[in-house]
Amino acid sequence: MKKHIGAVFAIGALVFVAAACSGSFTTANISELKFGKNEKADPAGTSFNTGEDIYAVATVSNTSQKLKLNWKITYENVPGKGKGEEVGQKSTDVEGSMIVWQQFSTPLPGEYKVVATLSDDKGKQIDEKSGTVTVKGTAPAPPPANKKKADDDEEDDT
């Protein structure tokens, strides 16, 4: 009977190890997301002026794998824009632990949400961090509605 119990434990251990190896387990993560006026976000901040360069800086840690860091920027509270409406997105390849940054600027004052999502080579999400930046200033004036082009005239050029 003791021989059978040992065999059962051995088979159970093999099944556990096989299951663990077939799954994709990683400790990779975005350990920090901060904002600033340079590639290091030093000093870090969340308040910027219209037209000023804004750097979102993510620290990817605990990995030696090839991964993707997907950036997504949306309007959070910007006059004339819908909450969650996308401003832009970009993917960056990441190989190993490293600091990754994304630069953007905007002429429109308001609050913007920046989301950094870390994914494996199959697109499975590993980690995600987000933050909000505030842009202060004055929005540019809209162009006049009925302004004629300089080359427009009364005659048709057809």
Protein Blocks (a to p, Z undefined) as FASTA:
>chain_A
ZZmmmmmmmmmmmmmmmmmmmpccdfbdcfbdcddfbfnopacdfbdcehiacdddddde
hiabdcddddddddfbdghiaehiafbdcddddedjdddddddddfbgcddddddddddf
kopafbdcddddddeddddddddfklccfkbcfbdcZZ
